[in-house]
Each structure stands twice: as C-alpha cells, then as structure tokens.
C-alpha cells in the first residue's frame, strides 16, 4: 500500500514477509516521490536490529516517516514484516529509508536466519548508510544479541565481490550513565573481533574493516524514560543526514550508486540474485542496471522520435518532393531526442550509457536514412531536369555544343553539391558521392544522347543538301550522255562535296571532337556524296533501254531544229538511223560503268566495234573462231564494283533495242515510198507529147473561142475546191477502193457545203458587206471532212505543197496502224 502524511512522506511495502518484491508498489512510489528526476542526488538509509528494539520509532522521529510502531500495551511482538521503504520528509537531497524486519524474532522460527541474512545483504547492497540499532546494556557481552547481527552483516559483506564503502552507524539505545567515550572503544573492539573472526575469501584475508566500512557510533537516551532528551538527540542526529551525499558526508562514497531512475529495477534484480543465493557482483550489477535502464530510455526516445509530429510531417513531405532545410530540421529533432536521452541516462555507467546512446543514434539514423535517400533522389532528379532544360536553352541560343554541355554540367553539379549540403544530417556521416556519381552518369548519358542526335541531325542536313544538289543534276547529265558526261559529274561531285564538307566541318567545330572522329565523319559524308552519284547512276542504268529508245526516237523523228521530221523522199534514212543508233549506243557506253575517278576505259570503242561497225560485224560472222568482245561479265580496266551494265547485258540490251526500233525505221521507209508515189501523179513524157500533138486542134479551138476557156477555168476552180475539201489525194493513200468509198460518202455533203458558202457570200455582197479575201477563203476550205461531211479545222501534220499533199512520220505511223 502507498500512503501519505502531512509531511509529504510516502511509504510502501518493498518486500513482503514471504520475500516477494512489490514491483508495482515501488513503481508507484517512485512516481509519487518523483525519484527518477533526482539522478544521483539521492541517498538510501536502512536500519537493522533485534525485534522490538524501537527501530520504527527511531526512524519516525529521525526522518519524520510513518512506519508502524509497536504498541507497548499489547506486549512485545513482531511489528515490521519484510522490508518497508519511505521517503524522508524535509531532508535534502532526497533520502529513502528502509525499515528491515527485526532479527531474532520468535515468529519466524527456524527460517529467521535465512531471511535475516537475505535482508542484511540487500540492505548493504542498496544502502549508503546502515543504522544498527543496539541496546546499550549489550555492549561488552560475549553472548549479547548484537554479536549475531554483526556476524551476519560481516558474513554477507563477503558475498559482495566489489563492495562500496558503506557507513555503519551504531545507534546505542537507552544510554546509561556510562559516557559514550567509554562505550565506543569497547564497541569498536567488539566489532574488530567479530570482523577478524568472520571467515573471508583469500583476496580479502588481510583486508582491514575500514576498507569496507566507515564506523560511526551514536548514543540515544531512552525514549520511554527520557522522551524530551531523546527527541533533542534525534533532532541533532537528523542534521547529519542533510547533504549526506556531499564529499565527507555520511553517504559520501558514490562509486556504485545507481541512478534514481534505475533504483526500482536495480533493487528488484539485487533481491532476485539474493533469493537465488548467488554471490552479488556490484560493479557487474551496476553495469547490468545501466544496460537495462539505458536501453529502456533509448527505446522510449526512439518511440518518442517516431511519434514526433514534426518528423512525421517531414517524412511525409520528403516522399513526394524535396524539402528545403531538410538536414537542419532533422538534425534538430535528432539532437533534441539524443539530448533527452543524455539527460535521463547521465548518471548511469559511462560505458553503457555511451554504448546505448550510440545504438540509439544508429537506430534513429537507420530510421531517417530512407527519407534522406529520398531527399537526395529528389535533389538529383530536380537537378537533372533543370540541367536538361538549361542545356536545351543554351543549344537553342546558338552556343557551341561542347561548351554548353560543359558549362551546364559543371553548374548543376555544383548546384547539386549545394543542395546536398542543405540536406546533410549532422549526426550522420553519410556520403552523397554515389548519388552524385549517378547524377553525373545521367548527365553524361543525356549529353551523349543529345550529342548523337545533334550529330545525326547535322549529318542528315548535309546529306539532304548533297542529295538535292547531286541527284537531279546527275540524272540530267546522264540523260544527255556524251563524252563529257562523267567529267562533268566528277566536277559537280567535287564542287558540291567541297561546299558540303566546308559547312559540315564548321558545324562540327562546336562539338570539339577529336581530329580522328571529325575526319571519319567528313569521310563518311564524302562517301555518302559518292554513294548518291553511284545510286543515281545505278538507277539510271536500270532504265537505260527506255532512255536509249527515247534518244533514238528524238534524233530519228526530229531534225536539227528539233522540228518533227517529214519524210518527203529526199531524206537519207540509213544515215539518220545510224546517227540515232550511235547516239543511243553512246548513252549505253556512258551508263555501263561508274567513272568517278579520272581513269580512261575502252567501253565505248568495244561497243562501237561489236555493235555498230558493220565491217566488224561482217568479219565476225565469217570467222567462227574470232572471240566476241562482249562475251564477258566484266569490262577491261573497270572494277566489278564500278560496273553497272556488264558486256553480256549490253549485248542483250542492244539486241532488244534494235528489235524495238526497227519498226519505226520501217514505217519511215514506207512513208517515204508512199510520198514518192503521191508526188508522181503526172503522166509519162511520151504521153504528154502525144497529148500535145493529138490535142492541137482542140487547143486552137479554145483559143479561138474564149468562152470555152472561161467555162474551163470555172470548172477547174470548182474541181480544185472539191479536191482540197475532199482531200482526194489523201483518201487514195490507203488504196483505190477505200478511197472511192470514202469519197462517195463525202461528195454530196461537200457540194452542199460549197453551195451554202457561195450563197452566204452572195448575200453579203448584196447587203453591202465587204467581200472576203479569196485567198483566205480558199485557205478556210483546207482541211478534211469527217464521216458526216463536216469540215474539220483541227491541225494536222500534213504539209500541202504546189505538187500536192506531203506526209510526216507521225501520220505515216498512224495510217500504218
């Protein structure tokens, strides 16, 4: 039970009569008296003595406690059972007093000695001052009651491996007339004899009593006979307990003192060891108590840190974004937590205290580290994102790539260091170099990625320019293939390549590349330019047959003025055909190989000899044993990689070309022959001479009669008009029968059309309108009529001369089909 009095005295049953330690009672007692706040500023006093010797009465008067006292009217009996503990009222520092069960009591019987030794050992282990209550008349007696008590005290003292120096204050009760100066030497002599007689371990065989005890002797008058004198003496003795822990005080030896916050646990463990009848090592016990209490304090501070609202807010915030002043805030919280630990554990063993503090610090740092890593992660990612933005902005601003990359990287690495310094936790020695290295790797990787993209962009730009500058002109040069085609292509390639390389090298200068890498890129650009020319040449070589036919058609069907050729019978078709085929063969020889190096070859000569030269062809046909120069898959003096059309392919293409162009030649020949036939409509000379001789009389008749001549002239005009309108000569080109059939369908509509025109012209003259130019009128009738008799005014390729109608190659080709 726990009770209070008016003097703020608290008491509790520490150990009951059965030897059970009252843990809950002691905990409540400590809270009530606020013992944990005392640190080392407290003292423990205990009292031993025979049963019913007035121990509780002495304590109540000396320390103003409220221990239960014996009622003298009920007889002498056991009052205190077990061990009681109370706080001394009004004494500084905080003083705890323990009232032990009296020795030599009849109530315990045979178990008296065992509990007596246990309680004595407990008192010696936990107390700074031990009061031994003795009757004055027992001093000097051999078999007095105090002798077993002193033997017990000294015997159990040997079970303390490293005992601290305890003050033994012998309180002589009911002092007689014998002066204290005479009683004290006798008592000390008895004490020394008892100490010498007590068996001791070998290590303490010769250890003097003063090594373990400070012996004090005090005498008090009888409480019952001289109460006032007793109270005065007790009040004087009470003064000695004030500031008892000061150097030289009654409790001045503080070597093995346990901090007040660990008193409950220490007392419990000491009693447990005593009950198990084990030797008690006080230094080891002190370390054990310090270990347990410091660990409890550390756990309390750890829990307090985890429940700290400011830390919880920081931890939650840093999971989503960086927090400015993170290191300073966390360091402050950690410092406060560790400072609280230091305050509460300051009086425990230094080694244990430091060890547990270090362990607490490690646990706290382990708890904080994920948040710190998250903070570094945010700093790294923020720095990286800002670096990318600044880098892109610098590049858009026209700054050189290498310079922009270097300045931005250095700037943001420095910025990262500054941000990391703001996140540093003072209690930790964490190194941010790994995160910094990762940021450096990310920055370098981004720079490399952008560098590759920019280089590819620059390369693509100049490749595109080369492609635009070369592809079209090369195609045009190859289309107009001649002796100067490849020299012109080489010149074009050199000029455009030099221009592109100059710009490309200037663009690469901002990347600060090593000379070898730059030369390799320039070389690849030059190779690309050559590749464009070679690809275009290969593409055109794939269409060489079509190109040859176009060239042949152009040269064969058009004259030197690029006008459509008209086959009048005077043209040399053989010479024209040979010229056109020679030009086509030149195209084939130009397309046969890529000639980007200034090296000569004999492809043109070989093709002329093998395909055009008639003598060579005749000789080859007569001599079976001669070797065909085109019977090969490679050209002399030309590498296979530069070959576009092999000799065998040239021969096959020429054969196909001749086959497809022979029809055009044959049509031209047919048109020429038809033109000759149409132009020879006059009768032979002998017939003309016979007509003149035989028709002389008719001719003279016409001269004598001009009217006949006029009629004939009008008839001639009408016939001429009909001839032109009906295109009689044109109709008979396809044969006599088709011509007659066509004329029969066109005759009546043409007559009606002529009459209609004549009527319109006559009406115009009657109305006073000017008459149309006869020449224009006659020209307006030139054309052809369709199947319905309508006059067609569309342009044709026929050209009408004085001798009749002549034909172009296109009209011959259409009529042949």
C-alpha positions in Angstrom: 0.0 0.0 0.0 1.0 3.6 -0.5 0.2 6.3 2.0 0.8 10.0 2.6 1.0 12.2 5.7 1.0 15.8 6.3 4.8 16.0 5.9 4.5 14.6 2.3 6.0 11.3 3.5 5.3 8.3 1.2 5.9 4.7 2.2 5.5 1.3 0.5 6.0 -2.3 1.4 9.1 -3.0 -0.6 9.5 -6.8 0.2 6.7 -8.6 2.0 7.2 -11.2 4.7 7.2 -14.0 2.2 10.1 -12.4 0.3 8.1 -11.2 -2.7 9.3 -7.9 -4.3 6.5 -5.4 -4.7 7.3 -4.2 -8.2 4.1 -2.3 -8.8 4.3 -0.7 -5.4 7.9 0.5 -6.0 7.0 1.9 -9.4 4.1 3.9 -7.9 6.3 5.0 -5.1 9.0 6.3 -7.5 6.4 8.2 -9.5 4.9 9.7 -6.3 8.1 11.0 -5.0 9.5 11.8 -8.5 12.6 9.8 -7.8 13.6 9.5 -11.5 14.2 13.2 -11.6 16.9 13.0 -8.8 19.6 11.4 -10.9 22.4 10.6 -8.4 21.2 13.2 -5.9 19.6 10.8 -3.5 20.7 8.6 -0.6 19.4 5.3 0.8 19.4 4.6 4.6 18.4 1.3 6.2 18.2 0.1 9.7 18.9 -3.3 11.3 18.4 -4.5 14.8 16.7 -7.0 17.1 13.0 -7.3 17.0 11.1 -4.8 19.2 14.2 -2.7 19.7 12.5 0.5 18.6 13.7 0.7 15.1 10.5 2.1 13.6 10.1 4.6 16.4 13.7 5.8 15.8 13.0 6.2 12.0 9.7 8.0 12.5 11.3 10.6 14.8 14.6 10.8 12.9 13.1 11.1 9.3 9.5 12.0 10.0 8.3 8.8 8.5 5.1 6.9 9.4 6.3 3.4 9.9 4.1 1.2 12.1 5.3 1.2 15.7 4.9 -1.5 18.4 2.1 -1.0 20.9 3.7 -1.5 24.2 0.4 -2.2 25.9 -0.2 -5.2 23.7 3.1 -6.8 24.5 6.3 -7.3 22.6 5.7 -8.8 19.2 6.8 -8.5 15.6 5.7 -5.2 14.1 7.6 -4.9 10.8 7.3 -7.8 8.4 9.7 -7.9 5.4 11.1 -4.6 4.4 9.3 -1.2 4.3 10.5 1.8 2.4 9.6 5.5 2.8 10.8 8.9 1.8 12.4 11.0 4.5 10.3 14.2 4.8 12.1 17.5 4.7 15.6 16.2 4.0 17.7 17.3 1.0 18.8 15.6 -1.1 16.0 13.0 -1.5 16.6 10.3 1.1 14.9 6.9 1.2 14.8 4.9 4.3 14.2 1.2 4.6 12.9 -0.4 7.8 14.0 -4.1 7.9 12.3 -6.8 9.8 13.8 -7.3 13.2 16.2 -10.1 13.9 16.0 -12.8 16.5 12.2 -12.9 16.3 10.1 -15.8 17.6 7.6 -15.5 14.8 9.9 -16.8 12.0 11.3 -19.7 14.0 13.9 -21.7 12.1 13.7 -19.5 8.9 14.8 -16.5 10.9 18.5 -16.8 10.0 17.9 -17.2 6.2 15.7 -14.1 5.9 18.0 -12.2 8.3 21.0 -12.8 6.0 19.0 -12.0 2.9 17.6 -8.7 4.2 21.0 -7.7 5.6 22.7 -8.4 2.3 20.0 -6.5 0.4 20.5 -3.5 2.8 24.2 -3.5 2.4 23.8 -3.7 -1.4 21.4 -0.8 -1.9 22.1 1.4 1.1 24.6 4.2 1.6 24.1 4.3 5.3 23.2 1.3 7.5 21.9 2.0 11.0 22.5 -0.8 13.5 20.1 -0.4 16.5 21.7 -1.9 19.7 20.8 -1.9 23.4 23.4 -0.2 25.5 23.5 -2.9 28.1 24.5 -5.5 25.4 27.8 -3.8 24.8 30.7 -5.9 26.1 28.8 -9.1 26.5 30.1 -12.1 24.7 26.7 -13.6 24.0 24.9 -10.4 23.5 22.2 -10.1 20.9 24.3 -7.7 18.8 27.0 -10.2 18.1 24.9 -12.5 15.8 23.7 -9.4 14.0 27.3 -8.1 13.4 28.4 -11.6 12.3 25.6 -11.6 9.8 26.5 -8.2 8.4 30.1 -9.1 8.0 29.5 -12.6 6.6 27.1 -11.3 3.8 29.6 -8.5 3.1 31.9 -11.1 1.8 29.4 -12.1 -0.9 29.7 -8.6 -2.5 32.6 -9.1 -4.9 33.4 -5.4 -5.1 31.5 -3.7 -2.2 31.4 0.0 -2.0 32.3 1.7 1.3 29.2 1.8 3.5 28.7 3.9 6.6 27.8 1.7 9.6 26.2 3.9 12.2 25.8 2.0 15.5 22.9 3.6 17.4 23.2 2.8 21.1 19.7 2.9 22.6 18.8 3.6 26.2 22.2 5.0 27.0 23.2 4.7 30.7 25.3 6.9 32.8 28.4 5.4 31.2 29.9 8.1 29.0 29.9 7.4 25.2 33.7 7.9 25.2 34.0 4.8 27.4 31.4 2.8 25.4 32.7 3.5 22.0 36.2 1.8 22.4 34.6 -1.3 23.8 32.1 -1.4 20.9 34.8 -0.9 18.3 36.9 -3.6 19.9 34.0 -6.0 19.8 33.4 -5.0 16.2 37.0 -5.6 15.3 37.0 -9.0 17.0 33.9 -10.0 15.1 35.5 -8.8 11.8 38.6 -10.8 12.5 36.7 -13.9 13.3 34.5 -13.9 10.2 35.8 -16.2 7.5 36.9 -14.1 4.5 37.9 -15.0 0.9 41.6 -15.3 0.2 41.5 -12.0 -1.7 40.3 -10.2 1.4 42.2 -12.3 4.0 44.1 -9.3 5.4 41.7 -6.5 4.3 41.0 -4.2 7.2 37.5 -3.3 8.3 38.0 0.3 7.3 38.3 -0.8 3.7 34.6 -1.7 3.6 33.0 0.4 6.4 33.0 3.8 7.9 32.1 3.1 11.5 30.1 5.8 13.4 28.8 5.4 17.0 25.8 7.4 18.3 24.1 7.1 21.7 20.5 8.0 22.4 18.6 8.2 25.7 15.6 6.1 26.5 12.5 7.1 24.6 10.2 5.9 27.3 12.0 7.4 30.3 13.6 10.5 28.8 11.4 11.3 25.8 12.3 15.0 25.6 16.0 14.3 25.8 15.6 11.5 23.2 13.9 13.9 20.8 16.6 16.5 21.2 19.3 14.0 20.5 17.4 12.6 17.5 16.9 16.1 16.1 20.7 16.7 16.4 21.4 13.4 14.7 18.9 14.3 11.9 21.1 17.3 10.9 23.8 14.9 9.9 21.6 13.5 7.2 21.3 16.8 5.4 23.5 16.9 2.4 24.7 13.4 3.2 26.0 12.8 -0.3 28.4 15.7 -0.2 32.1 14.8 0.0 32.9 13.7 3.6 29.2 13.2 4.3 27.6 10.1 5.7 26.8 8.9 2.1 29.9 10.4 0.5 31.1 7.3 -1.3 29.2 7.3 -4.6 31.2 4.7 -6.5 28.5 2.1 -7.0 25.5 4.3 -6.8 22.7 3.5 -9.2 20.9 6.5 -10.8 17.5 7.1 -9.2 15.6 6.2 -12.4 17.1 2.7 -12.2 16.6 2.2 -8.4 13.4 0.1 -8.8 15.0 -2.3 -11.4 18.3 -2.4 -9.5 16.6 -3.3 -6.2 14.5 -6.0 -7.9 17.5 -7.6 -9.6 19.5 -7.5 -6.4 16.8 -9.2 -4.4 16.4 -11.8 -7.2 20.1 -12.6 -7.0 20.0 -12.8 -3.2 16.9 -15.1 -3.3 18.8 -17.4 -5.7 21.6 -17.4 -3.1 24.2 -16.2 -5.6 27.2 -14.0 -4.9 26.5 -10.4 -5.8 29.0 -8.5 -8.0 28.1 -4.9 -7.5 30.1 -3.4 -10.4 28.6 -6.0 -12.8 25.2 -5.3 -11.3 25.7 -1.6 -11.8 26.5 -2.3 -15.5 23.5 -4.6 -15.8 21.2 -2.0 -14.3 22.7 0.7 -16.5 22.3 -1.6 -19.6 18.6 -2.2 -18.8 17.7 1.3 -17.9 19.7 2.9 -20.7 18.1 0.6 -23.2 14.7 1.4 -21.8 15.4 5.1 -22.0 16.7 4.6 -25.6 13.6 2.7 -26.6 11.4 5.4 -25.1 13.3 8.1 -27.0 13.1 6.1 -30.2 9.3 5.7 -29.9 9.2 9.4 -29.0 11.1 10.2 -32.2 8.8 8.1 -34.3 5.7 9.8 -32.8 7.2 13.3 -33.3 4.8 15.3 -35.3 7.4 17.5 -37.0 9.4 14.3 -38.1 6.2 12.7 -39.4 5.4 15.8 -41.5 9.0 15.9 -42.8 8.9 12.2 -43.7 5.6 12.5 -45.5 6.7 15.6 -47.4 10.0 14.3 -48.5 8.3 11.2 -50.0 6.8 13.5 -52.7 9.2 16.4 -53.1 12.4 17.9 -51.8 12.2 19.9 -48.5 14.3 23.0 -48.0 16.3 22.9 -44.8 15.7 19.1 -44.5 19.1 18.4 -42.9 18.9 21.2 -40.4 15.4 20.2 -39.3 16.1 16.5 -39.0 19.4 17.3 -37.2 17.5 19.5 -34.7 14.9 16.7 -34.0 17.7 14.1 -33.6 19.7 16.4 -31.3 16.7 17.0 -29.1 16.0 13.3 -28.9 19.6 12.4 -28.0 19.8 15.3 -25.6 16.8 13.9 -23.7 18.5 10.6 -23.6 21.7 12.1 -22.3 19.8 13.9 -19.5 17.9 10.8 -18.4 20.9 8.4 -18.7 23.6 10.8 -17.5 24.1 9.1 -14.1 24.4 5.5 -15.4 27.7 3.8 -16.2 29.5 5.8 -18.8 30.5 2.9 -21.0 27.0 1.5 -21.0 25.5 4.9 -21.5 27.7 5.7 -24.4 27.1 2.3 -26.0 23.3 2.6 -25.7 23.5 6.2 -27.0 25.4 5.1 -30.0 22.9 2.3 -30.6 20.0 4.7 -30.3 21.7 7.1 -32.7 22.3 4.2 -35.2 18.6 3.2 -34.9 17.4 6.8 -35.4 19.7 7.3 -38.3 18.6 4.0 -39.8 15.0 5.3 -39.4 15.9 8.6 -41.0 18.1 7.2 -43.8 15.2 6.3 -46.3 14.0 9.9 -46.0 17.5 11.2 -46.6 17.9 9.0 -49.6 14.5 10.2 -50.9 15.7 13.7 -50.4 18.9 13.0 -52.3 16.8 11.4 -55.0 14.6 14.5 -55.4 17.6 16.7 -55.4 19.2 14.5 -58.1 16.1 14.4 -60.3 15.4 18.1 -59.9 19.0 19.0 -60.8 18.8 16.6 -63.8 15.6 18.1 -65.1 16.8 21.6 -64.7 20.1 20.6 -66.4 18.2 19.3 -69.4 16.1 22.5 -69.7 19.2 24.8 -69.4 21.2 22.6 -71.8 18.4 22.8 -74.4 18.0 26.5 -73.9 21.8 27.0 -74.3 21.8 25.0 -77.6 18.9 27.0 -78.9 20.7 30.1 -78.1 23.4 29.2 -80.5 26.1 28.2 -78.0 28.6 25.5 -79.1 27.5 22.0 -78.1 30.7 21.1 -76.1 30.8 24.5 -74.4 27.1 24.4 -73.5 27.4 20.8 -72.2 30.5 21.6 -70.1 29.1 24.8 -68.5 25.6 23.3 -67.8 27.1 20.1 -66.3 29.5 22.0 -64.1 26.9 24.5 -63.0 24.3 21.8 -62.0 26.8 19.5 -60.3 27.8 22.5 -58.2 24.1 23.2 -57.6 23.7 19.5 -56.6 26.5 19.8 -54.0 24.9 22.9 -52.5 21.5 21.2 -52.3 23.2 18.1 -50.7 24.9 20.3 -48.1 21.5 21.6 -47.2 20.2 18.0 -46.7 23.2 16.8 -44.6 22.3 15.5 -41.2 24.8 16.5 -38.6 24.7 13.2 -36.6 25.3 11.1 -39.7 28.5 10.8 -41.8 26.7 9.7 -44.9 28.3 10.3 -48.2 26.3 11.5 -51.2 29.0 10.6 -53.7 27.1 7.6 -55.0 24.1 9.8 -55.8 26.4 12.4 -57.3 28.0 9.8 -59.4 24.6 8.6 -60.6 23.7 12.2 -61.5 27.0 12.6 -63.3 26.3 9.4 -65.2 22.7 10.6 -66.1 24.1 13.9 -67.2 26.8 12.3 -69.3 24.3 9.9 -70.8 22.0 12.7 -71.7 24.8 14.7 -73.2 25.9 11.7 -75.2 22.3 11.1 -76.3 21.8 14.7 -77.4 25.2 14.7 -79.0 24.4 11.7 -81.1 21.0 13.2 -82.0 22.6 16.6 -82.9 25.4 14.9 -84.9 22.8 12.8 -86.7 20.7 15.9 -87.3 23.7 17.8 -88.8 24.8 14.8 -90.8 21.2 14.3 -92.1 21.0 18.0 -93.0 24.2 18.0 -95.1 23.3 14.6 -96.6 20.0 16.0 -97.7 21.7 19.0 -99.2 24.1 16.8 -101.1 21.2 14.6 -102.3 19.3 17.7 -103.5 22.5 19.1 -105.1 23.6 15.9 -106.8 20.6 13.7 -107.7 18.8 16.0 -110.1 21.9 17.3 -112.0 23.5 13.8 -112.2 20.2 12.5 -113.7 20.2 15.3 -116.2 23.8 14.7 -117.1 23.3 11.0 -117.6 20.2 11.7 -119.6 22.3 13.8 -122.0 25.1 11.2 -122.1 28.1 12.2 -124.0 31.9 12.2 -123.9 32.0 14.9 -121.2 29.2 13.4 -119.0 31.4 11.7 -116.4 34.0 14.6 -116.3 31.1 16.9 -115.7 29.7 14.6 -113.0 33.1 14.5 -111.3 33.4 18.2 -111.4 29.9 18.6 -110.0 30.6 16.0 -107.2 33.9 17.7 -106.3 32.2 21.2 -106.1 29.2 20.1 -104.1 31.2 17.9 -101.8 33.7 20.6 -101.0 30.8 23.0 -100.3 29.1 20.5 -98.0 32.3 19.4 -96.3 33.2 23.1 -95.5 29.8 23.7 -93.9 29.8 20.3 -92.2 33.3 20.9 -90.7 32.2 24.3 -89.4 29.1 22.7 -87.8 31.2 20.0 -86.2 33.6 22.6 -84.6 31.2 23.3 -81.9 31.3 19.7 -80.7 35.1 19.9 -80.0 35.6 16.4 -81.4 39.0 14.8 -81.7 40.6 15.1 -85.1 40.2 11.4 -85.9 36.5 11.3 -85.2 35.9 14.5 -87.2 37.9 13.2 -90.1 35.9 10.0 -90.0 32.6 11.9 -90.2 33.8 14.0 -93.0 35.0 10.9 -94.8 31.6 9.3 -94.3 30.0 12.5 -95.8 32.2 12.3 -98.8 31.4 8.6 -99.2 27.7 9.5 -99.0 28.1 12.0 -101.8 29.8 9.4 -104.0 27.0 7.0 -102.9 24.3 9.4 -104.1 26.0 9.6 -107.5 26.5 5.9 -107.8 23.0 5.2 -106.6 21.6 7.6 -109.2 23.8 6.1 -111.9 22.6 2.6 -111.0 19.0 3.8 -111.0 19.5 5.3 -114.5 21.3 2.2 -115.7 18.2 0.2 -114.8 16.2 2.5 -117.2 18.9 2.5 -119.9 16.8 0.7 -122.5 14.0 3.3 -122.2 16.5 6.1 -122.3 18.0 4.7 -125.5 14.7 4.4 -127.2 13.8 7.9 -126.2 17.1 9.2 -127.6 16.7 7.3 -130.8 13.1 8.5 -131.3 14.1 12.1 -130.6 17.0 12.0 -133.1 15.3 9.9 -135.7 11.9 11.8 -135.7 13.2 15.4 -135.4 15.6 17.4 -137.5 18.4 19.6 -136.3 15.9 22.4 -135.4 14.0 20.0 -133.2 11.1 20.1 -135.7 9.2 16.9 -136.5 10.8 15.3 -139.5 8.7 14.9 -142.7 9.5 12.0 -144.9 9.3 13.6 -148.4 11.6 11.0 -150.1 14.7 13.2 -150.1 15.9 12.1 -146.6 18.8 9.6 -146.1 17.0 7.2 -143.7 20.1 5.0 -143.4 22.3 7.8 -142.3 19.7 9.2 -139.9 19.2 5.7 -138.4 22.9 5.2 -138.0 23.3 8.6 -136.3 20.4 7.9 -133.9 21.7 4.5 -133.0 25.2 5.7 -132.5 23.9 8.3 -130.0 21.9 5.6 -128.3 25.0 3.4 -128.1 26.9 6.4 -126.6 24.2 6.5 -123.9 24.7 2.8 -123.3 28.5 3.2 -123.0 28.2 6.1 -120.6 25.8 4.1 -118.4 27.9 0.9 -118.5 30.2 1.9 -115.6 30.7 4.4 -112.8 33.7 6.7 -113.7 34.2 8.9 -110.6 38.0 8.5 -110.9 39.8 10.2 -113.8 40.7 6.9 -115.5 40.1 6.0 -119.1 38.5 2.9 -120.4 37.6 1.3 -123.8 34.0 0.5 -123.2 32.8 3.0 -125.9 35.2 1.6 -128.5 34.3 -2.0 -127.7 30.6 -1.3 -128.1 31.1 0.5 -131.4 33.2 -2.3 -132.8 31.0 -5.0 -131.5 27.6 -3.5 -132.2 27.7 -0.7 -134.8 30.7 -1.2 -137.1 29.4 -3.2 -140.0 32.8 -4.5 -141.1 33.5 -5.8 -137.7 30.1 -7.5 -137.7 30.7 -9.0 -141.2 34.1 -10.2 -140.3 32.8 -11.7 -137.1 30.1 -13.5 -138.9 32.6 -15.0 -141.4 35.1 -16.1 -138.8 33.7 -18.6 -136.3 36.9 -18.7 -134.4 37.1 -15.0 -133.5 36.3 -14.0 -129.9 33.2 -11.9 -129.1 34.4 -8.9 -127.0 31.0 -8.7 -125.3 31.0 -12.4 -124.2 32.2 -11.4 -120.8 30.8 -10.4 -117.4 33.5 -7.8 -116.7 35.0 -4.8 -118.6 38.7 -4.4 -119.0 40.2 -1.6 -116.9 36.9 -1.4 -114.9 36.4 -2.9 -111.4 33.4 -5.2 -110.9 32.2 -2.8 -108.1 32.1 0.0 -110.6 30.3 -1.9 -113.3 26.7 -1.1 -113.9 26.0 -2.9 -117.1 28.1 -5.9 -118.0 29.2 -6.6 -121.6 26.8 -9.5 -121.8 23.9 -7.3 -120.6 25.0 -4.6 -123.1 24.7 -7.1 -126.0 21.3 -8.2 -124.8 20.1 -4.6 -124.4 21.3 -3.6 -127.9 19.6 -6.6 -129.4 16.3 -5.7 -127.7 16.8 -2.0 -128.6 17.3 -2.8 -132.3 14.3 -5.0 -132.3 12.1 -2.3 -130.8 13.3 0.5 -133.1 13.3 -1.4 -136.4 9.6 -0.9 -136.7 9.9 2.9 -136.6 12.6 2.7 -139.3 10.4 0.5 -141.5 7.5 2.9 -141.1 9.7 5.8 -142.1 10.8 3.9 -145.2 7.2 3.1 -146.1 6.1 6.7 -145.6 9.0 7.9 -147.8 7.9 5.5 -150.6 4.3 6.5 -150.3 5.3 10.1 -150.6 7.2 9.4 -153.7 4.2 7.7 -155.3 1.8 10.5 -154.4 4.1 13.2 -155.9 4.4 11.3 -159.3 0.7 11.9 -160.5 1.7 13.4 -163.9 1.7 11.0 -166.9 4.9 9.9 -168.6 6.6 12.4 -171.0 5.7 10.4 -174.1 2.1 10.6 -173.1 2.4 14.3 -172.6 4.0 14.7 -176.2 1.2 12.6 -177.7 -1.5 14.7 -176.0 0.1 17.9 -177.3 0.3 16.5 -180.9 -3.1 14.9 -180.9 -4.9 17.7 -179.0 -3.5 20.6 -181.0 -6.8 21.2 -182.8 -8.8 21.3 -179.6 -6.3 23.7 -178.0 -6.7 26.0 -181.0 -10.5 25.9 -180.8 -10.3 27.0 -177.2 -8.1 29.9 -178.2 -10.5 31.0 -180.9 -13.5 30.8 -178.5 -12.6 32.4 -175.1 -16.0 31.5 -173.6 -14.9 27.9 -173.6 -11.8 29.0 -171.8 -13.7 30.8 -169.2 -16.0 27.8 -168.7 -13.0 25.5 -168.3 -11.4 27.9 -165.8 -14.6 27.9 -163.7 -14.7 24.2 -163.9 -11.1 24.0 -162.8 -11.8 26.2 -159.8 -14.7 24.0 -158.8 -12.7 20.9 -159.2 -9.8 22.3 -157.3 -12.1 23.3 -154.4 -13.6 19.8 -154.4 -10.1 18.3 -154.5 -9.0 20.3 -151.5 -12.1 19.9 -149.5 -12.4 16.2 -150.0 -8.6 15.6 -149.7 -8.8 13.2 -152.7 -5.1 12.5 -152.7 -5.1 11.7 -149.0 -8.1 9.4 -149.4 -6.3 7.3 -152.0 -3.2 6.7 -149.9 -4.8 3.7 -148.3 -5.8 2.2 -151.6 -8.2 2.8 -154.5 -11.3 1.0 -153.2 -11.2 2.6 -149.7 -10.6 6.0 -151.3 -13.6 5.6 -153.6 -15.8 4.5 -150.7 -14.7 7.4 -148.6 -15.2 10.0 -151.4 -18.7 8.7 -152.2 -19.8 9.4 -148.6 -18.2 12.9 -148.6 -19.1 14.1 -152.1 -22.7 15.3 -151.6 -22.1 17.0 -148.2 -19.1 18.8 -149.7 -21.2 20.1 -152.7 -23.9 21.3 -150.3 -21.4 23.0 -148.1 -19.8 24.8 -151.1 -23.2 26.0 -152.3 -24.1 27.2 -148.8 -20.9 29.2 -148.6 -21.4 30.7 -152.1 -24.9 31.7 -151.1 -23.7 33.3 -147.9 -21.0 35.2 -149.8 -23.5 36.4 -152.4 -25.9 37.6 -149.7 -23.1 39.5 -148.0 -22.3 41.3 -151.3 -26.0 42.3 -151.7 -26.1 43.7 -148.2 -23.0 45.9 -148.9 -20.6 43.9 -146.7 -17.0 43.7 -147.9 -16.1 40.6 -149.7 -13.8 38.2 -148.0 -10.3 37.7 -149.3 -10.4 35.0 -151.8 -7.1 33.7 -150.6 -8.3 33.5 -147.0 -11.5 31.9 -148.3 -9.6 29.3 -150.1 -7.5 28.6 -147.1 -10.5 28.2 -144.9 -11.6 25.2 -147.0 -8.3 23.4 -146.4 -9.0 20.5 -144.1 -10.7 17.3 -144.0 -14.3 16.3 -143.6 -15.5 13.8 -141.2 -17.9 10.9 -141.9 -20.8 13.3 -141.6 -19.5 15.8 -144.1 -18.4 18.4 -141.5 -15.2 20.2 -142.2 -12.5 19.6 -139.6 -10.4 22.6 -138.7 -8.1 20.7 -136.4 -4.4 20.9 -137.1 -2.7 18.1 -138.9 0.8 17.1 -139.6 0.3 17.2 -143.4 2.0 20.0 -145.3 0.4 20.9 -148.8 2.9 22.0 -151.4 2.4 23.0 -155.0 2.7 19.5 -156.1 0.1 18.1 -153.7 -0.1 16.8 -150.2 3.1 15.6 -148.3 3.2 13.4 -145.2 5.0 13.5 -141.9 6.4 10.4 -140.0 3.6 10.6 -137.4 0.8 10.5 -140.0 2.5 7.6 -141.7 2.8 5.7 -138.4 -0.9 6.3 -137.6 -2.1 5.2 -141.1 0.1 2.1 -141.0 -1.6 1.1 -137.8 
